[in-house]
Amino acid sequence: MPCMQLISSLRSSLRFVGLDADLKTQCIVLAAILTAVLPLEIHHLLAALLGAAGYMFLQSLEPTVQRKPPKAQDSPKLERRASRGDVPMKEVRKPSVVPVQAPKFQSVGWEAEVQELLQRISLTEESQAQVAAITAKVRAVLAPVMPGAKVDGYCGANPGTCCAFGVAVPDLEIVVLCKPQASARVDAAKFQKALIRSCTDRLVAAAFKFRRSAFRGVEPKVTLISPPEDGQAGIPFNLAVNACTPARSSAVFEACVQLDARAAQLVLLVRRWAKDRGISHAAKGHLSPYCWMLLVVYYLQDKEPVLPDLSFLTSGKPAPPAAGSDKSAGELLRGFFSFFAHFDWQTPIRVRAGGDIAPRTVEGHFAPVIEDPFERRSDLASSMHSLSLQRLTAELGRAVALCHNSLAELLEPWTPEE
């Protein structure tokens, strides 16, 4: 009788824990349990039951937290890998507090709108004074801790012009030139990053606003916003240490200004278009503003005889004259879009004669290869990935389709998918 009661209680326990199987399975399980517990003494069984009950009681006292699984696009590790081009990430639209609208023009017609836009974005005496004032303030803030450092500001366009991605891709670049002591053996990259962090801390303490950092590129930098003055909003700028690109970009732009004013105008127009359409943010794998400038120079060398070979920038020789062209800046802008929309990217972009940089493919498609005229073996477009290449192709095709319409429609700010 006691044995039958034990079997009945065990079968009830099995049904309680969810093992409500057929009779044969229950018998096998009961036989296994009896074989395990019958050889034990009573005090052993009591100790096991008390231990199990105590464990279950302690488990019930622990709080439970339901954790939401992280999304792939929110993973910091994936974002860091995407910033250096290892894993291309699809951009997702984020709501903006003050969304930037497409520019509105008082003029009518393509050529008139182009000239009106050039008046807005060209560097004026007032904007040059703003650039000088911001550079001087940065220099004054850093002077107490870096007395021997040199601070230079580079800007080719009006930095106060409101446009899409104006903070992500500032027109103003400020470079701090500071060499480590001769006796110190330091890694150049670590020295750059450490000095940028130190400069950022000093500037933020002096009312500058920190926006973002980009330390994964060849030249690490941070984006800051200057303090507002006279009721005007602050101006965004990139801060870098011992960077070469801003000076090189400025040298190429000044050469365009001296050789042909239309070349400098086309640089301003193309860079503004690329910024508004979201394909000028190098941290996302797109072409940098410096790359877009070199594409303009290449177009004005290969398709339109406006600019000569740029070898004079490094040789010290005077610039040779170009053949010349009678096309306006608006016509050159249309030609630029048409030229690169059908361009064979198997051909490397070189604005200097010679060079041996090889083509590059991304997932079976040729990607842009842009040679730095100051460093012949450097490919400035090496960070492009499959998504940025798709965006580049799509935007060039869109520009060809719209460049005979209104300039405002062409410069409609790009927004990611919902």
N, C-alpha and C positions, 0 to 999 in steps of 0.2 A: 504493500500500500504506500509506504513512504517513497518507494522508488517511482511508482506511478505519479505521485504528486510532484516529485522532482522533475520528471520528464514533462509533465503538463506545464509546470512553471517555466521550464526552459523553452518550451515551444511558444509560450506566451511572450517570453523575452525576445525570441527571434522575430516574432511578428511585430513587436514594438519597435525594433531597430530597423525594420524594413525588409527582413529576409522572409517574406511570406511566400515561400516556394512550395513545390509539391511535397507529398509525404516522403518520397524517397530521398529527396535532397535534405529535408529536415532531419531525417533519421541519420544520414551521414554526418551532418553537422553536429547533432547531439552526441553521436558516438565519439566524434573527435574531441568534443568538449569534455565528456565523461572520462575518456582515456587520459586527458591532460590533468584533470583535477582530482580524480579518485585516489591516485597514489599520494597526494599531499595530505599533511596533517591539518587538523581543524584550525589551529592558530595560524598556519600558513595561508589558508583560504581567507580567514578573517583579515589578515594583514593586507592581502591583495585587494580585497573588496574595499577596505578603508582607504588604501592608497588611491584606488581608482576614483572613489567618491570625492576624496580631497582634491585630486587633480581637476575633476570636472567642476568642482566648486570654485577653484581659483581661476579657471578659464572663463567662467561666467562673470567674474568680477572685472575682467579686463575690458576697457572700452573698445568699441569697434568703430573704425573710420572708413567710410566709403570714399575711395580715391578715384577721381576722374582720370581715365587714361589720357596722357598727353597726346596732342595731335602732332602729326609729322611736321607740319609747317611751323609749329611752335617750339620745336626742339632746338635748344641753343647749340647743341653739337652739330646738327644738320646745317644750321645757319652759318656756323663758323666754317664748315666744309664748303658750303655754297659760296661764301665770300671769297674763297681762294680758287673757285672754279671746279672743285672736285665733284660736287653734287649740285647740278643746276636746280634751283627751286622755282616753282611757279609762283609768280607774284599775285597776291590777293589784295583786293581793294580794301582800304581802311578809310573810314569817314574822316573828312577834314573839317576842322573848326571853321576855317575861312577858305573855302574852295576857290582856286584861281580860275577865272573864266578866260575864254579866248579873247585876244585883243580886239578892240573895236577901232575902226578907222573912219576918219572924217572924209578922207579922199575916196575917189571912185576909180576903179581900174587897177589892174595888177601893178603896173609900173608906179603909179602914184602911191599905192599902198606900200610898196617896197621902200620908196623914198621916205615915207612917213615913219615906217618902222625903224629905218636906219637913223633917223633923227632922234628917236627915243632911246635906242640902245647904244649909240656911239658914245665914246668917252668925251665928256665936256670938261671945261675948266672947273666947273663946280664939282663934278664927280671926281676929278683928279684931286681937288682939294680934300674931299672926303677920304679918299684912299690915303693921301699923305697924312691926314689927321689920325686915322686909325693906326697906320703903321707907326707913327710917332708915339701914340699912346701905348702900343704894345712894347715898343722899345723902352719907354720910360718905366713900365711895370717890371720888365725883365732886367733892367740895368743894374739894380742893387745886387742881384744874385749872379748875374752873368755880365760883368763889366767889360769883358773883352769881346763879347758876341756882336755880330753884325746882323741887323734886322732889315730885310728888304721886302717891299710890297710890289706885286705884279698884278696888273689888271688891264685888259684890253677893251672891256665893254663897260657900260654904265652899271655899276653894282647895285644901284638903287632901283632898277627897273623891276617891277613886279612880274614874275613869270612862274610857270609851273616848275617844280623841282628846283626853285631858286636857292633853297637851303641845302638840299642834297648835293647840288653841283654849283657851288658859288663861283662867281667871276673873279673874286679877289683871292689871291694867294699870298700868304706871308711866310717867308722862309727865315729861319734863324740859323745863321752860320756860326758854328762853334766847334772848334777842334779840341779833342782831348789832349791832356798834357803829354809831352813827348815821352816821359818816363812811364806813363801808364799803359799797360797792355790790356786793352778792352776790345770786345767784339763790337764792330761798327753798328750792326743792327740793334744790339742791346743798348748801346749808348744812345742811339736815336730815340728809341722808345722810352728809355728812362728820362731823357731830357725833355721829350714831349710831355710826359706826365707831369714833370716838375713845372714846366712852363704853363701847362693847363691849370694846375692848382693855383699858381700865382695870378693868372688872368681871371679865373673864376672868383677869386677873393677880391679882385678889383672891379667887380660888377659885370664882367663878361659872362655870357651864358654859354654853357656847354650843350652841344646838340648830339654829336655822335663821333665815334672814332673808327678809323679804318687802319688797323695795324697789320693786316694780312698781305697787303700789297708790297711791291718792291720798295716803295717810299711810304712809310707809315705817316699818318697825319690825323688830325682831329678837326672837326668843324665847330667853330664858335660863332657867336653873334655879338657884335660890338654893343656897348651901352647906348641906349637911345639919347639923342641930343636934339634940342630945339623942337621938341614935339614930334620928331621924325623917328620912325622905327629903326632899330639897329640893323646893321648890314652884316650878312653872313660872310664868313671867310674861312679858308683852310689854313691851318697852321702846321708847318712841317719843319724838320731840323735837317740841315745839310742835304736838302733835296735839290736835284739838278733840273727836273722837268719844268718848273715854273720859269726859270731863266732861259731855258732852251725854247720854250713856247713863246716867250716874249721876244726873243731874238728873231724867230721865224715871222712873227706878226709884224715886227718893226720892218723887216725886209719887205714884206708885202706892202706896207704903207709907203715905203720909199720907192718901190719899183712900179706899182700901179695901184691907185686908190681903189679900183674896183675889186682887186684881189682881197684887200682888207675888208671891204664891204661884204664880199661873198663869204668870208670867214665868219663874220658876225652873224649873217643870216643863217648859215648852215648850223652853226653852234646853237643859235637860239631855237631853230627848228628841232634839232636833236634833243635839246633839253626839254622842250615842251612835250615832245612825243615820248619821253622816257627812255631814250636809247643812248644817253650820254653819261650814265652813272657807272663808272668803272668798277665800283664795289659789287655791283650786281652782274658783272661779266660783260658789260657793254663797252663800246669804244669810248675812250676818254676824250675830253675836249681837244687835247693835243693831237689825238689821232684824227679827229674830224678836220682839224686845221691842215694836217698833212694830206688828207684826201682831197681837200680843196686845192692845195698846191699841185698835187699830182694831176688833177683834172685840168688845171690851167697850164700845165706843161705838155700833157699828152694830147688833149682834145682841142683846147684853145691856146693859141700862141701868146699868152699873156705874161707868164713868168719863165725865167731861164732856169738852168740847173743851179741848185743851191750849194754847190761845192765851195763857193766863195765864203760861206759862213764859217768854215773851219780852216780854209787856206789863207785867209787874210787878204786875198786879192779882191779888187773891185768887182762888183756884179756886172756880168755881161748884159747887154741890152736884149730885150725880147722882141719878137716880130711885131707884136701888137694885135689888137682886135677892136672892132668898132661896136661890139655888143654891150648892152647896158647890164647893170647888176641884176636886174630882174630876169633878163634873158639868160644870163650866165647861171642863175639859180635853177631855172628850168632845165638847162643843159646839164647841170650837175646831177640832178635827179635822174634824168634819162640815161646819162652815161653810166652811173653806178647801178641802176636797176637792171641793166643788161651786161654788167661787167663780169668777166671771167676771173673769179677770185684765185684761180691757179696762178695768176700773174702777181708776184709780190709788188707792193707799193714802195717805190724808191723815188725820192726827190733829189737824190744825188746819183751821178753816173757811177756805174760799177756796183759792187756788192755781190755777195754770194748767199744771201739768206734764202732758204728753201721753202717751198709751199708747205701748207699744213692742212690736214683734213680733220673734220669733226663728224663722227658717225657716217663716214663715207662721202661727205660733202666738203668741198674746198672752202676753207674759212679765210677771212682776210689776214694777210701777213703784211704788217706795216713796219718798215725799217726806220729806226731812229737815225736821222742824218748826222747826229753827233756821236752815235755809238753804233757802228755799222751792223754788228751781229745781234743787236737787241730787237726782238719782235714785240712791238708795243701792243699788239692785239692778241697776245698769247693767252690771255685770260678768258677769251670768248668760248662759250660752250654751245650746246645744241639749241637751247631755248633762246639765247641772245642772238644766235645766227638766224633763227626763224623770225625773230622780231625785226632784225635788220632788213631781211628780205621783204617782209610784209610792209614795213614802213616806207621803204623805197618805192615799192609798187603803189602804195597809197598816194605818195607824193606825186608820182607821175600822173596819176589819175586826177589829182586835185589842183595841180599847179597851173591849170588854165582857168580855175575858178577864183574865188575870193581868197586872199592871203589869210584872212581870219579863219576860214574853214581849214586851211592847211595847218595852221598853228593851234587847232583845237587841242587842249591839253589831254594827254592820254591818261586813261584810268584803267587799272587792272580789272579782271573779271570779278563779279560779285562772289 
